[in-house]
Amino acid sequence: MKPLWQWSASELLAAYRDRRLSPVAVLEAVGERIAALNPRLNALISEDPGALAAARASEVRYREGRAGLLDGVPYSVKDNIPVAGLPCTWGSRLYADRVMGHDETAVARLRNQGAVLLGKTNCPEFTLEGYTGNRLFGVTRNPWNPALTPGGSSGGAVAAVSAGMGPLALGTDGGGSTRRPASHTGLLGLKPSIGRIPRHHGLPAILLDFEVVGLFAREAADLRLLAQTLMGPDPHDQRSRRCWPVVPPTPAPFQPRRILYVPRFGEAPVDPAVAASVATAARQLAALGHRLEEGVFPLSLAALDEFWPLFGQVGLAHLLGGEPRAATLVAPRFLEMAGQGSRVPAERYLAALLWVEGFRQAMAAVFSDIDLIMTPSAAALPWPAGEPYPPLIAETPVGPRGHAVFTGWVNACGHPGINIPCAPSSTGLPIGFQLVGDFGQDGLLLDTAQQYQQAHPWGSCWSPEMENP
């Protein structure tokens, strides 16, 4: 029998119901895995002292026949999502001593369904970078090669799940922070439609409604369970109070989908290994019965490239304004970013907001002719763990967002996006492709991911680096 830390959430739930396993035994096995690997990977930055009591309470619910949807399943939470009684530092010395008195909605819903919280996972300061490291907790490393980054900003979350420190994790995604790190670590990562998972009792929204709660799992069935637990309206989040298409507990009957495959954006470089793997995945989707057409992205993203930096700059300026401790506690590059934000003219910021509104309308029209857009999730393979971004991709110099060209537009329009693992590089590094659906079509992404994973399984693959810690 495979070790307990390798079991999926679906397998654990079945074993709990049959009394073949207990939540306490699974928690102990995962705890041993954390103790063995976390010092090397730096994925979790705090552990929940109430985990054992939660696992014992779960055992009682199983005996009494009142277990929740994810009862007894271990999970972790990114350090920019509030959890009652635990730190929420946002990766910053500014909040090093902050302990939250409440759960954000997603955490509260997981508690209500009996999931067992392991702890909080590392993220870059203010979650505004595409790798994971900060001056408070240090650098997080990739389980597939600890010399490399797992990406970011949800790097701690993906490192934990990829290494067997719990089968599920919550992250956030404000510009690709679920899909790109999932691609670097061999996971499924779902960025839901805006409002699909309510947000209440969260941190200040410095990225407006672009940032949503993101979900991580190794198995598509697990990701579906997590989505079902978290999705649904909440009176405190107006965006969640719409009539959404139902996400059923099992995939809908197969229908061939119209997929626009966009292998690159303009002249932006893509690592050859990434390009080759995603091209193979496109052919595999076609072989499964989907109607694939290769082409260019249907809209211009030039304005997005111009406006995108403004949102983080202005949001950070608002967050740090009037905070006297920021000058000594916040990393200099973020102080500079906040300074840039404080100088953005109001008319320019309003122009950016109006462009986003127009872009959302234009994307709605695009999806009248297609069902899915397919791209690579990240333009680069993982790079050295302590560097914020790769300076070269395919031997071409790039800036801080060069690796991230495929993801930000999805946050801007608010549509759902998912990373699905495909064939790894010749050196064994994970690679993933992104599927984006029409607004609200989160269930279609889950269905397609499950269909692809059944034909091309990846969830049973584990890093050789982590086999014998």
C-alpha positions as CSV (number, residue, x, y, z in Angstrom):
1,M,0.0,0.0,0.0
2,K,1.3,3.4,-0.9
3,P,2.2,5.7,2.0
4,L,-0.7,7.8,3.5
5,W,0.8,11.1,2.4
6,Q,0.4,10.0,-1.2
7,W,-3.4,9.4,-0.9
8,S,-5.7,11.7,-2.8
9,A,-8.5,13.5,-1.0
10,S,-11.0,11.2,-2.8
11,E,-9.2,8.1,-1.7
12,L,-9.0,9.3,1.9
13,L,-12.7,10.1,2.0
14,A,-13.6,6.6,0.7
15,A,-11.3,5.0,3.3
16,Y,-12.7,7.1,6.1
17,R,-16.3,6.1,5.2
18,D,-15.3,2.4,5.1
19,R,-13.4,2.7,8.4
20,R,-10.2,1.6,6.7
21,L,-8.4,4.7,7.7
22,S,-8.7,7.4,10.5
23,P,-8.2,11.1,10.1
24,V,-5.8,11.0,13.0
25,A,-3.6,8.4,11.4
26,V,-3.5,10.4,8.2
27,L,-2.7,13.6,10.0
28,E,0.2,11.9,11.8
29,A,1.6,10.6,8.5
30,V,1.3,14.0,6.8
31,G,2.8,15.6,9.9
32,E,5.9,13.3,9.6
33,R,6.2,14.3,5.9
34,I,6.1,18.0,6.9
35,A,8.7,17.5,9.5
36,A,11.0,15.6,7.1
37,L,10.6,18.0,4.1
38,N,9.6,21.4,5.2
39,P,13.0,22.4,6.5
40,R,14.3,21.8,3.0
41,L,11.5,23.3,1.0
42,N,10.2,26.1,3.3
43,A,6.6,25.6,2.1
44,L,4.7,26.0,5.5
45,I,5.5,29.0,7.6
46,S,3.2,28.1,10.5
47,E,1.3,25.0,11.7
48,D,-2.2,24.9,13.2
49,P,-2.0,23.8,16.8
50,G,-5.7,22.7,16.5
51,A,-5.1,20.1,13.8
52,L,-5.1,17.1,16.1
53,A,-8.3,18.2,17.8
54,A,-9.9,18.7,14.4
55,A,-8.8,15.2,13.2
56,R,-10.2,13.7,16.4
57,A,-13.5,15.5,16.0
58,S,-13.7,14.3,12.4
59,E,-13.4,10.7,13.6
60,V,-16.4,11.3,15.9
61,R,-18.4,12.6,13.0
62,Y,-17.6,9.5,10.9
63,R,-18.7,7.3,13.7
64,E,-21.9,9.2,14.1
65,G,-22.7,9.4,10.4
66,R,-22.6,13.1,10.0
67,A,-19.3,13.7,8.2
68,G,-18.9,16.7,5.9
69,L,-17.9,16.8,2.3
70,L,-14.2,17.0,3.0
71,D,-14.2,15.7,6.5
72,G,-10.7,14.6,7.7
73,V,-8.9,15.7,4.6
74,P,-5.7,17.8,5.4
75,Y,-5.2,21.1,3.6
76,S,-3.1,24.2,3.8
77,V,-3.8,27.9,3.3
78,K,-1.7,30.6,1.7
79,D,-0.5,33.3,4.1
80,N,-2.6,36.1,2.6
81,I,-5.8,34.4,3.5
82,P,-7.0,35.0,7.1
83,V,-7.4,32.0,9.4
84,A,-8.7,32.5,13.0
85,G,-5.9,32.1,15.5
86,L,-3.0,31.9,13.0
87,P,-0.6,34.5,11.7
88,C,-1.4,36.3,8.5
89,T,1.8,38.1,7.6
90,W,1.3,38.6,3.9
91,G,5.0,37.8,3.6
92,S,5.8,41.1,5.2
93,R,7.7,42.2,8.3
94,L,5.0,44.9,8.6
95,Y,2.6,42.2,9.7
96,A,5.0,39.8,11.4
97,D,3.1,39.8,14.7
98,R,-0.5,39.9,13.3
99,V,-2.8,37.0,14.4
100,M,-6.2,37.0,12.8
101,G,-9.5,36.7,14.8
102,H,-11.6,35.4,12.0
103,D,-11.6,33.0,9.0
104,E,-12.0,34.3,5.4
105,T,-15.1,32.7,3.8
106,A,-13.3,29.9,2.0
107,V,-11.6,28.8,5.2
108,A,-14.8,29.0,7.1
109,R,-16.5,26.7,4.5
110,L,-13.8,24.2,4.7
111,R,-14.0,24.1,8.5
112,N,-17.8,23.6,8.2
113,Q,-17.2,20.6,6.0
114,G,-14.6,19.0,8.4
115,A,-11.4,19.5,6.5
116,V,-8.3,19.5,8.7
117,L,-6.1,22.6,8.5
118,L,-2.4,21.9,8.5
119,G,-1.1,25.5,8.6
120,K,-0.2,28.6,6.5
121,T,2.1,28.5,3.4
122,N,4.7,31.0,2.3
123,C,4.3,33.8,-0.3
124,P,6.2,36.8,-1.5
125,E,5.6,40.1,0.2
126,F,2.1,41.4,-0.6
127,T,1.9,38.5,-3.1
128,L,3.2,40.8,-5.9
129,E,5.9,38.7,-7.4
130,G,6.1,35.5,-9.5
131,Y,8.5,33.6,-7.2
132,T,8.2,32.9,-3.5
133,G,10.6,34.5,-1.0
134,N,10.5,37.3,1.5
135,R,12.6,38.8,4.3
136,L,10.5,37.3,7.0
137,F,10.5,33.6,6.2
138,G,13.0,33.3,3.3
139,V,12.8,31.4,0.0
140,T,10.5,28.5,-0.9
141,R,11.9,25.7,-3.1
142,N,10.5,23.4,-5.8
143,P,10.1,19.8,-4.7
144,W,11.1,18.7,-8.3
145,N,14.4,20.5,-7.9
146,P,15.0,22.4,-4.6
147,A,17.6,24.6,-6.3
148,L,14.7,26.1,-8.4
149,T,11.6,28.1,-7.6
150,P,8.1,26.7,-7.5
151,G,6.9,30.0,-8.9
152,G,4.6,32.4,-7.1
153,S,2.9,34.0,-5.5
154,S,1.3,30.7,-4.3
155,G,4.7,29.0,-4.2
156,G,4.3,27.7,-0.6
157,A,0.9,26.2,-1.4
158,V,2.1,24.3,-4.5
159,A,5.3,23.1,-2.9
160,A,3.3,21.7,0.0
161,V,0.9,19.7,-2.2
162,S,3.5,18.6,-4.7
163,A,5.7,17.2,-1.9
164,G,2.9,15.3,-0.2
165,M,2.2,17.8,2.7
166,G,-1.5,17.4,2.3
167,P,-3.5,16.7,-0.9
168,L,-5.3,20.1,-1.1
169,A,-4.3,23.8,-0.7
170,L,-5.8,27.2,-1.0
171,G,-3.9,30.0,-2.7
172,T,-4.8,33.2,-4.5
173,D,-4.5,34.3,-8.1
174,G,-4.3,38.0,-9.0
175,G,-2.3,37.6,-12.3
176,G,-1.6,33.9,-12.6
177,S,-0.5,33.0,-9.1
178,T,-2.4,29.7,-9.2
179,R,-1.9,28.6,-12.7
180,R,1.8,29.3,-13.1
181,P,3.1,27.8,-9.9
182,A,0.9,24.8,-10.5
183,S,2.6,24.3,-13.9
184,H,6.0,24.4,-12.2
185,T,5.1,21.7,-9.7
186,G,2.9,19.2,-11.6
187,L,-0.4,20.2,-10.1
188,L,-3.9,21.2,-11.2
189,G,-4.5,24.8,-10.3
190,L,-7.9,26.5,-10.8
191,K,-8.5,30.2,-10.9
192,P,-12.3,30.5,-10.7
193,S,-14.5,33.1,-12.3
194,I,-14.7,36.4,-10.3
195,G,-17.4,35.8,-7.6
196,R,-17.6,32.1,-7.9
197,I,-15.8,31.7,-4.5
198,P,-17.0,34.5,-2.3
199,R,-14.5,36.7,-0.5
200,H,-15.4,38.1,2.9
201,H,-13.2,38.9,5.9
202,G,-10.2,38.9,3.6
203,L,-7.2,41.3,3.4
204,P,-7.4,44.6,1.6
205,A,-8.0,44.1,-2.1
206,I,-5.0,45.9,-3.6
207,L,-5.6,44.1,-6.9
208,L,-9.3,45.0,-7.0
209,D,-11.5,42.0,-8.1
210,F,-8.7,40.6,-10.2
211,E,-7.5,38.5,-7.3
212,V,-9.5,35.4,-6.4
213,V,-9.1,32.4,-4.2
214,G,-7.2,29.7,-6.1
215,L,-7.4,25.9,-5.6
216,F,-4.7,23.2,-5.9
217,A,-4.8,19.4,-6.1
218,R,-3.0,16.6,-7.8
219,E,-6.2,14.9,-9.0
220,A,-9.1,16.4,-11.0
221,A,-11.7,14.7,-8.8
222,D,-10.1,16.3,-5.7
223,L,-10.2,19.7,-7.4
224,R,-13.9,19.2,-8.1
225,L,-14.6,18.4,-4.5
226,L,-12.7,21.4,-3.3
227,A,-14.6,23.6,-5.8
228,Q,-17.9,22.3,-4.8
229,T,-17.2,22.9,-1.1
230,L,-16.2,26.6,-1.7
231,M,-18.5,27.7,-4.5
232,G,-21.8,29.3,-3.8
233,P,-23.3,32.7,-3.0
234,D,-22.6,34.6,0.2
235,P,-24.6,37.7,1.2
236,H,-21.5,39.6,2.0
237,D,-20.1,39.4,-1.5
238,Q,-22.4,40.8,-4.1
239,R,-20.3,39.3,-7.0
240,S,-21.1,35.8,-5.7
241,R,-24.9,36.4,-5.8
242,R,-25.6,35.6,-9.4
243,C,-27.1,32.5,-11.1
244,W,-24.1,30.3,-11.8
245,P,-24.1,27.2,-13.9
246,V,-24.1,24.1,-11.7
247,V,-20.8,22.3,-11.0
248,P,-22.1,18.7,-10.6
249,P,-20.3,16.1,-8.5
250,T,-19.2,14.2,-11.6
251,P,-18.2,15.3,-15.1
252,A,-20.9,16.0,-17.6
253,P,-21.3,13.6,-20.5
254,F,-18.6,14.3,-23.1
255,Q,-19.2,16.9,-25.8
256,P,-16.5,18.0,-28.3
257,R,-15.4,21.5,-27.5
258,R,-14.2,24.3,-29.8
259,I,-10.7,25.1,-28.6
260,L,-8.6,28.0,-29.9
261,Y,-4.9,27.0,-29.3
262,V,-2.6,30.1,-29.0
263,P,1.0,28.8,-28.7
264,R,2.5,32.3,-28.1
265,F,1.6,35.9,-27.7
266,G,3.2,38.0,-30.4
267,E,6.9,37.9,-30.2
268,A,7.1,37.0,-26.5
269,P,9.5,34.1,-26.2
270,V,8.5,30.7,-24.9
271,D,11.0,28.1,-23.6
272,P,11.3,25.4,-26.3
273,A,10.6,22.6,-23.9
274,V,7.4,24.3,-22.8
275,A,6.3,25.0,-26.4
276,A,6.9,21.4,-27.4
277,S,5.1,19.9,-24.5
278,V,2.0,22.1,-24.9
279,A,1.9,21.5,-28.6
280,T,1.8,17.8,-27.8
281,A,-1.0,18.4,-25.3
282,A,-3.0,20.2,-28.0
283,R,-2.8,17.2,-30.3
284,Q,-3.8,15.0,-27.4
285,L,-6.9,17.1,-26.8
286,A,-7.8,16.8,-30.5
287,A,-7.3,13.1,-30.3
288,L,-9.8,13.0,-27.4
289,G,-12.4,14.4,-29.8
290,H,-12.2,18.2,-29.3
291,R,-12.1,20.6,-32.3
292,L,-8.8,22.4,-32.1
293,E,-7.8,25.4,-34.2
294,E,-4.4,27.0,-33.8
295,G,-4.3,30.8,-34.1
296,V,-3.4,34.1,-32.5
297,F,-5.1,35.7,-29.5
298,P,-8.2,37.4,-30.8
299,L,-7.8,40.7,-29.1
300,S,-5.0,43.2,-28.7
301,L,-3.3,43.1,-25.2
302,A,-1.1,46.2,-25.8
303,A,-3.2,48.3,-23.4
304,L,-3.1,45.6,-20.7
305,D,0.7,45.6,-20.9
306,E,0.6,49.4,-20.4
307,F,-2.0,49.5,-17.6
308,W,-1.3,46.3,-15.7
309,P,1.5,47.6,-13.5
310,L,-0.7,50.5,-12.3
311,F,-3.1,48.3,-10.3
312,G,-0.4,46.8,-8.0
313,Q,1.3,50.2,-7.7
314,V,-1.8,52.1,-6.8
315,G,-3.1,49.3,-4.5
316,L,0.1,49.2,-2.6
317,A,0.3,53.0,-2.3
318,H,-3.2,52.9,-0.8
319,L,-2.2,50.0,1.6
320,L,1.0,51.7,2.8
321,G,-0.2,55.2,2.9
322,G,-0.2,56.6,6.4
323,E,1.7,53.6,7.7
324,P,4.8,55.1,9.4
325,R,6.5,51.7,10.0
326,A,6.5,50.8,6.3
327,A,9.7,52.8,5.6
328,T,11.8,50.4,7.8
329,L,9.8,47.2,7.6
330,V,8.8,46.9,3.9
331,A,11.3,45.8,1.2
332,P,12.7,48.7,-0.8
333,R,11.4,47.5,-4.1
334,F,7.8,47.6,-2.7
335,L,8.4,51.1,-1.2
336,E,9.4,52.1,-4.7
337,M,6.4,50.5,-6.2
338,A,4.1,52.3,-3.7
339,G,5.8,55.6,-4.6
340,Q,5.1,55.0,-8.2
341,G,1.5,54.3,-7.4
342,S,1.1,57.5,-5.4
343,R,2.2,59.5,-8.5
344,V,-0.3,57.8,-10.9
345,P,-2.7,60.5,-12.2
346,A,-6.3,59.9,-11.5
347,E,-7.3,60.2,-15.2
348,R,-4.7,57.5,-16.1
349,Y,-6.0,55.1,-13.4
350,L,-9.6,55.8,-14.5
351,A,-8.6,55.1,-18.1
352,A,-7.2,51.7,-17.0
353,L,-10.4,50.8,-15.2
354,L,-12.5,51.8,-18.2
355,W,-10.2,49.7,-20.5
356,V,-10.8,46.7,-18.2
357,E,-14.6,47.1,-18.5
358,G,-14.3,47.2,-22.3
359,F,-12.0,44.2,-22.3
360,R,-14.5,42.2,-20.3
361,Q,-17.2,43.0,-22.8
362,A,-15.0,42.1,-25.7
363,M,-14.0,38.8,-24.2
364,A,-17.7,37.9,-23.8
365,A,-18.0,38.3,-27.5
366,V,-14.9,36.1,-28.2
367,F,-16.5,33.2,-26.3
368,S,-19.6,33.3,-28.5
369,D,-17.6,31.5,-31.2
370,I,-15.4,29.2,-29.1
371,D,-15.6,27.2,-25.8
372,L,-12.0,27.3,-24.6
373,I,-8.7,29.1,-25.2
374,M,-5.6,27.0,-24.7
375,T,-2.1,28.5,-24.1
376,P,1.0,27.5,-22.1
377,S,0.5,28.4,-18.4
378,A,4.1,29.8,-18.0
379,A,6.5,30.8,-20.7
380,A,9.5,29.5,-18.8
381,L,10.6,26.4,-16.9
382,P,11.4,27.0,-13.2
383,W,14.5,29.2,-12.5
384,P,16.8,29.6,-9.5
385,A,14.8,29.7,-6.3
386,G,16.1,33.1,-5.0
387,E,15.6,35.0,-8.2
388,P,12.3,36.9,-8.7
389,Y,12.1,36.0,-12.5
390,P,14.2,34.5,-15.3
391,P,16.1,37.1,-17.1
392,L,16.3,35.0,-20.3
393,I,13.6,32.8,-22.0
394,A,14.7,30.9,-25.1
395,E,17.9,32.9,-25.0
396,T,15.9,36.2,-25.3
397,P,16.2,38.9,-22.5
398,V,12.8,39.4,-20.7
399,G,11.6,41.6,-17.9
400,P,9.8,40.7,-14.7
401,R,6.6,39.5,-16.4
402,G,8.3,37.7,-19.3
403,H,7.4,34.3,-17.8
404,A,3.9,35.5,-17.0
405,V,2.6,36.7,-20.4
406,F,-0.1,34.1,-20.7
407,T,-2.0,34.6,-17.4
408,G,-2.8,38.2,-16.5
409,W,-5.4,38.8,-19.2
410,V,-7.6,36.1,-17.6
411,N,-7.6,38.0,-14.3
412,A,-8.4,41.2,-16.1
413,C,-11.5,39.7,-17.8
414,G,-12.5,37.7,-14.8
415,H,-12.9,34.4,-16.6
416,P,-12.0,31.0,-15.1
417,G,-8.6,29.5,-16.0
418,I,-7.0,26.2,-15.1
419,N,-3.5,24.7,-15.3
420,I,-3.3,21.0,-16.4
421,P,0.0,19.1,-16.2
422,C,1.3,17.8,-19.5
423,A,4.6,16.0,-20.5
424,P,7.6,17.1,-18.4
425,S,10.9,18.5,-19.8
426,S,13.7,16.2,-20.7
427,T,15.2,16.9,-17.2
428,G,11.9,15.9,-15.5
429,L,10.7,19.4,-14.7
430,P,6.9,19.8,-14.7
431,I,5.1,21.7,-17.5
432,G,1.5,22.7,-17.8
433,F,-1.0,24.2,-20.2
434,Q,-3.8,26.7,-19.5
435,L,-7.4,26.4,-20.5
436,V,-9.6,29.4,-20.2
437,G,-13.4,29.2,-20.4
438,D,-16.3,31.7,-20.8
439,F,-17.3,33.6,-17.6
440,G,-18.9,31.2,-15.2
441,Q,-17.9,28.0,-17.1
442,D,-15.7,26.7,-14.2
443,G,-17.4,23.4,-14.5
444,L,-16.4,23.0,-18.1
445,L,-12.7,23.5,-17.1
446,L,-13.1,20.8,-14.4
447,D,-14.7,18.4,-16.8
448,T,-12.0,18.9,-19.4
449,A,-9.2,18.5,-16.9
450,Q,-10.7,15.3,-15.6
451,Q,-11.1,13.9,-19.2
452,Y,-7.5,14.8,-20.0
453,Q,-6.0,13.5,-16.8
454,Q,-7.8,10.2,-17.2
455,A,-6.2,9.8,-20.7
456,H,-2.8,11.2,-19.6
457,P,-2.4,10.7,-15.8
458,W,0.1,12.7,-13.9
459,G,-1.3,12.7,-10.3
460,S,0.6,9.5,-9.4
461,C,4.0,11.0,-10.4
462,W,6.1,12.2,-7.5
463,S,9.5,13.9,-7.5
464,P,12.4,11.5,-7.1
465,E,14.1,14.3,-5.1
466,M,11.4,13.8,-2.4
467,E,11.2,10.0,-2.3
468,N,13.7,9.5,0.5
469,P,13.9,12.7,2.5
